[in-house]
Amino acid sequence: MSAPAVAYPDHLRARVDDYLRTLRFPSRAPRTDGLEDAMRYSLLAGGKRIRPVLALATAEAAGVDAPDVLALAASLELIHTYSLIHDDLPAMDDDDLRRGRPTCHVKFGEDVAILAGDALYAEAFQHLLTAQPGEPARLLAAARELAAATGVDGMVGGQFLDVAGVSDTPEDLRRLHALKTGRLIGASVVCVLLLAGVDDEAVVRWRGFAGELGVLFQIVDDILDVTGTDEGLGKPQGSDERHGKRTYVTEYGLQGARSMAAECHRAARDTLSVVAPAGATELEQITDFIFTRTS
């Protein structure tokens, strides 16, 4: 965890940011501008855009032009933003800051924040199914993967396990985070492969890489909740401890969590070298960045 900062594919992030800024969410119903304002306030708040950047990097590794999956990449970020808005609500993590500025519910009120999150989730699939080019069966397969990754057997299910406090063993903890965090990160890889028509056997191997990457992200997140600063994180440090959550740090200690992160990073890089033997520079950069990030 003390390694120096590593390169990040900022050229891909710039493409994502440029594309997101073009998105509008108009309605034929009068007086809904305030809802779009809340949606764009959170969507355009910045960040590394890891999930959509991961999608673009996967496309390049799979021999697909990155711009060809920008609509999918944007849909991933819409869903991620929805999850952040809802995570920050008083009924969940009760955080007042996100990316260094007031959270959506602080800025617009809890009721509008809930609706903004709901709308972003719906608009993600609207955008994917209308703006993403691709053979219809492949596009539906990607949409199905994304829906599964964000529902009961994915992000929302993992969030339920978290708030219900029913994860009692280390295996339970890994399962919780594999759902809550790992599934959407995994979908960022797998949806691209499904759109590209990659065969099932190869997709299974890629899932192994994505799974390790998702767990790595969460372990580092838990470490940063203890070692980071409010300024660096862009949100209150120590949120997990404040809510009494079981994390990799509470389970294994800070040094144990760091060792687990190193193991996950090594496994992710090893798996990547198998699924992309010709090299995947951007994916290597993202993997290294997730391991060494400080915010």
C-alpha positions as CSV (number, residue, x, y, z in Angstrom):
1,M,0.0,0.0,0.0
2,S,3.0,2.3,0.2
3,A,3.8,2.0,-3.5
4,P,4.1,5.3,-5.4
5,A,1.2,6.5,-7.5
6,V,0.8,4.6,-10.8
7,A,-0.4,5.7,-14.2
8,Y,-4.1,5.8,-14.9
9,P,-5.7,5.8,-18.3
10,D,-6.9,9.4,-18.1
11,H,-7.5,9.6,-21.8
12,L,-10.3,7.1,-21.3
13,R,-11.6,9.0,-18.3
14,A,-11.7,12.2,-20.4
15,R,-13.7,10.4,-23.1
16,V,-16.2,9.3,-20.4
17,D,-16.5,12.8,-18.9
18,D,-17.0,14.4,-22.3
19,Y,-19.7,11.9,-23.1
20,L,-21.5,12.2,-19.7
21,R,-21.6,16.0,-20.1
22,T,-23.7,15.6,-23.3
23,L,-26.4,13.6,-21.5
24,R,-29.7,15.2,-20.8
25,F,-32.8,13.7,-19.1
26,P,-35.7,15.8,-20.5
27,S,-39.3,15.0,-19.7
28,R,-42.5,15.9,-21.5
29,A,-44.0,16.5,-18.0
30,P,-43.8,20.2,-17.0
31,R,-41.8,21.4,-14.1
32,T,-39.4,18.5,-13.8
33,D,-36.2,20.5,-14.4
34,G,-35.4,20.2,-10.7
35,L,-35.1,16.5,-10.9
36,E,-32.7,16.7,-13.9
37,D,-30.6,19.2,-11.9
38,A,-30.3,16.8,-9.0
39,M,-29.3,13.9,-11.3
40,R,-26.7,15.9,-13.2
41,Y,-25.4,17.4,-9.9
42,S,-24.3,14.0,-8.7
43,L,-23.5,12.5,-12.1
44,L,-21.0,15.3,-13.0
45,A,-19.4,15.5,-9.6
46,G,-16.1,14.0,-10.9
47,G,-14.2,11.0,-9.7
48,K,-12.0,8.5,-11.5
49,R,-14.9,6.9,-13.4
50,I,-13.4,3.5,-12.7
51,R,-16.3,1.4,-13.9
52,P,-16.8,3.1,-17.3
53,V,-13.1,3.4,-17.8
54,L,-12.8,-0.3,-17.1
55,A,-15.4,-0.9,-19.8
56,L,-13.5,1.1,-22.3
57,A,-10.2,-0.6,-21.4
58,T,-11.8,-4.0,-21.7
59,A,-13.1,-3.1,-25.1
60,E,-9.6,-2.2,-26.3
61,A,-8.2,-5.4,-24.8
62,A,-10.9,-7.4,-26.7
63,G,-10.2,-5.7,-30.0
64,V,-13.2,-3.3,-29.9
65,D,-12.9,0.4,-30.4
66,A,-13.5,2.1,-27.1
67,P,-15.9,4.7,-28.5
68,D,-18.2,1.9,-29.6
69,V,-19.1,1.1,-26.0
70,L,-19.4,4.6,-24.7
71,A,-23.1,4.3,-24.2
72,L,-22.6,1.2,-22.1
73,A,-19.9,2.9,-20.2
74,A,-22.2,5.8,-19.4
75,S,-25.0,3.5,-18.3
76,L,-22.5,1.9,-15.8
77,E,-21.7,5.4,-14.4
78,L,-25.4,6.3,-14.2
79,I,-26.0,3.2,-12.1
80,H,-23.0,3.8,-9.9
81,T,-24.1,7.4,-9.3
82,Y,-27.6,6.2,-8.3
83,S,-26.0,3.8,-5.8
84,L,-23.9,6.6,-4.3
85,I,-26.9,8.9,-3.9
86,H,-28.8,6.2,-2.0
87,D,-25.8,5.1,0.0
88,D,-25.4,8.6,1.3
89,L,-29.0,8.9,2.6
90,P,-29.6,9.3,6.3
91,A,-31.3,5.8,6.3
92,M,-28.1,4.3,5.0
93,D,-24.6,5.8,5.6
94,D,-25.9,9.3,6.5
95,D,-23.0,11.1,4.8
96,D,-23.0,14.8,4.1
97,L,-20.1,15.0,1.7
98,R,-19.4,13.1,-1.5
99,R,-16.4,14.0,-3.7
100,G,-15.7,17.0,-1.6
101,R,-19.1,18.7,-1.9
102,P,-22.6,18.3,-0.3
103,T,-24.3,15.1,-1.0
104,C,-27.4,15.0,-3.2
105,H,-29.9,14.8,-0.2
106,V,-28.1,17.7,1.5
107,K,-28.3,19.9,-1.6
108,F,-31.8,19.0,-2.8
109,G,-33.5,17.2,0.1
110,E,-34.0,13.5,0.8
111,D,-37.1,13.1,-1.3
112,V,-35.6,14.6,-4.4
113,A,-32.3,12.6,-3.8
114,I,-34.3,9.3,-3.7
115,L,-36.1,10.2,-6.9
116,A,-32.9,11.3,-8.6
117,G,-31.3,7.9,-7.8
118,D,-34.4,6.1,-9.0
119,A,-34.4,8.1,-12.2
120,L,-30.6,7.5,-12.9
121,Y,-31.1,3.8,-12.6
122,A,-34.0,3.8,-15.1
123,E,-32.2,6.2,-17.4
124,A,-29.2,3.8,-17.5
125,F,-31.2,1.1,-19.1
126,Q,-33.1,3.6,-21.3
127,H,-29.7,4.8,-22.6
128,L,-28.2,1.4,-23.0
129,L,-31.1,0.1,-25.0
130,T,-31.5,3.1,-27.3
131,A,-27.9,4.5,-27.7
132,Q,-25.7,1.4,-27.6
133,P,-25.1,-0.1,-31.0
134,G,-24.8,-3.9,-31.3
135,E,-26.5,-7.0,-32.5
136,P,-29.9,-7.2,-30.7
137,A,-29.2,-10.6,-28.9
138,R,-25.9,-9.4,-27.7
139,L,-27.3,-6.1,-26.5
140,L,-30.0,-7.9,-24.6
141,A,-27.4,-10.2,-23.0
142,A,-25.5,-7.2,-21.8
143,A,-28.6,-5.6,-20.4
144,R,-29.5,-8.8,-18.6
145,E,-26.0,-9.0,-17.1
146,L,-26.2,-5.5,-15.9
147,A,-29.7,-5.9,-14.4
148,A,-28.5,-9.1,-12.6
149,A,-25.4,-7.4,-11.3
150,T,-27.4,-4.6,-9.7
151,G,-30.4,-6.4,-8.3
152,V,-31.0,-8.9,-5.5
153,D,-28.1,-11.2,-6.6
154,G,-25.8,-8.2,-7.0
155,M,-25.4,-4.7,-5.7
156,V,-28.7,-4.3,-3.9
157,G,-28.5,-7.7,-2.4
158,G,-25.1,-7.0,-1.1
159,Q,-26.3,-3.7,0.4
160,F,-29.1,-5.5,2.2
161,L,-26.6,-8.0,3.7
162,D,-24.6,-4.9,4.8
163,V,-27.4,-3.0,6.5
164,A,-28.9,-6.2,8.0
165,G,-25.7,-7.1,9.6
166,V,-26.0,-10.8,8.9
167,S,-22.5,-11.5,7.7
168,D,-20.9,-13.5,10.5
169,T,-17.9,-15.2,8.9
170,P,-15.0,-14.2,6.7
171,E,-16.7,-16.0,3.9
172,D,-19.9,-14.0,4.5
173,L,-17.9,-10.8,4.3
174,R,-16.4,-11.7,1.0
175,R,-19.8,-12.7,-0.4
176,L,-21.3,-9.4,0.8
177,H,-18.7,-7.3,-1.0
178,A,-18.6,-9.6,-4.0
179,L,-22.3,-8.6,-4.4
180,K,-22.3,-5.0,-3.2
181,T,-19.1,-3.8,-5.0
182,G,-17.8,-6.7,-7.1
183,R,-20.8,-7.4,-9.3
184,L,-21.0,-3.9,-10.9
185,I,-17.2,-3.9,-11.4
186,G,-17.5,-7.3,-13.0
187,A,-20.3,-6.1,-15.2
188,S,-18.1,-3.3,-16.4
189,V,-15.9,-6.1,-17.9
190,V,-18.4,-8.8,-18.8
191,C,-21.0,-6.6,-20.5
192,V,-18.4,-5.5,-23.0
193,L,-17.4,-9.0,-23.8
194,L,-21.1,-10.0,-24.3
195,L,-21.5,-7.1,-26.7
196,A,-18.4,-8.2,-28.6
197,G,-19.6,-11.8,-28.8
198,V,-16.7,-13.3,-26.9
199,D,-17.3,-17.1,-26.3
200,D,-18.6,-18.4,-23.0
201,E,-15.4,-20.1,-22.0
202,A,-13.4,-16.9,-22.3
203,V,-16.1,-14.9,-20.5
204,V,-15.7,-17.3,-17.5
205,R,-12.0,-16.6,-17.4
206,W,-12.6,-12.9,-17.6
207,R,-15.1,-13.1,-14.7
208,G,-12.2,-14.5,-12.6
209,F,-10.2,-11.3,-13.3
210,A,-13.2,-9.0,-12.6
211,G,-14.0,-10.9,-9.4
212,E,-10.6,-10.3,-8.0
213,L,-10.6,-6.7,-9.0
214,G,-14.0,-6.1,-7.2
215,V,-12.7,-7.6,-4.0
216,L,-9.5,-5.7,-4.3
217,F,-11.4,-2.5,-4.7
218,Q,-13.4,-3.1,-1.5
219,I,-10.4,-4.1,0.6
220,V,-8.6,-0.9,-0.3
221,D,-11.8,1.0,0.4
222,D,-12.0,-0.4,3.9
223,I,-8.3,0.4,4.4
224,L,-8.8,4.0,3.3
225,D,-11.8,4.4,5.6
226,V,-9.2,4.0,8.4
227,T,-6.1,5.6,7.0
228,G,-7.5,8.3,4.6
229,T,-8.5,11.9,5.3
230,D,-11.7,13.7,4.7
231,E,-10.0,15.9,2.1
232,G,-8.4,13.0,0.3
233,L,-11.5,10.8,0.3
234,G,-13.9,13.7,-0.5
235,K,-16.2,12.3,2.2
236,P,-16.1,11.8,6.0
237,Q,-13.3,9.4,7.1
238,G,-14.3,6.6,9.5
239,S,-17.8,6.1,8.2
240,D,-17.6,2.3,8.6
241,E,-16.5,2.6,12.2
242,R,-19.2,5.1,13.0
243,H,-21.8,2.7,11.8
244,G,-20.3,-0.4,13.4
245,K,-19.8,-2.2,10.1
246,R,-17.7,-5.3,9.7
247,T,-14.9,-4.7,7.2
248,Y,-11.7,-6.3,6.2
249,V,-9.9,-4.1,8.7
250,T,-12.2,-5.0,11.6
251,E,-11.9,-8.7,10.6
252,Y,-8.2,-9.0,9.9
253,G,-6.6,-5.8,11.2
254,L,-4.9,-3.1,9.1
255,Q,-1.9,-5.1,8.2
256,G,-3.9,-8.2,7.5
257,A,-6.2,-6.2,5.2
258,R,-3.1,-4.8,3.4
259,S,-1.7,-8.3,2.9
260,M,-5.1,-9.5,1.5
261,A,-5.1,-6.5,-0.9
262,A,-1.7,-7.5,-2.1
263,E,-2.8,-11.1,-2.7
264,C,-5.9,-9.9,-4.6
265,H,-3.8,-7.5,-6.7
266,R,-1.4,-10.3,-7.5
267,A,-4.2,-12.7,-8.4
268,A,-5.9,-10.1,-10.6
269,R,-2.7,-9.4,-12.5
270,D,-1.9,-13.1,-12.9
271,T,-5.4,-13.7,-14.2
272,L,-5.2,-10.8,-16.6
273,S,-2.0,-12.1,-18.1
274,V,-3.9,-15.3,-18.9
275,V,-7.0,-13.7,-20.4
276,A,-5.1,-11.1,-22.3
277,P,-1.8,-12.7,-23.1
278,A,-1.0,-10.1,-25.8
279,G,-1.1,-7.4,-23.1
280,A,-3.8,-5.0,-21.9
281,T,-2.0,-1.8,-20.8
282,E,-5.0,0.1,-19.7
283,L,-6.4,-2.8,-17.7
284,E,-3.0,-3.3,-16.0
285,Q,-3.0,0.4,-15.1
286,I,-6.5,0.3,-13.6
287,T,-5.6,-2.8,-11.6
288,D,-2.5,-1.2,-10.2
289,F,-4.3,2.1,-9.5
290,I,-7.1,0.4,-7.5
291,F,-4.4,-1.3,-5.4
292,T,-2.4,1.9,-4.8
293,R,-5.1,4.5,-4.7
294,T,-5.3,6.9,-1.8
295,S,-8.8,8.3,-2.3
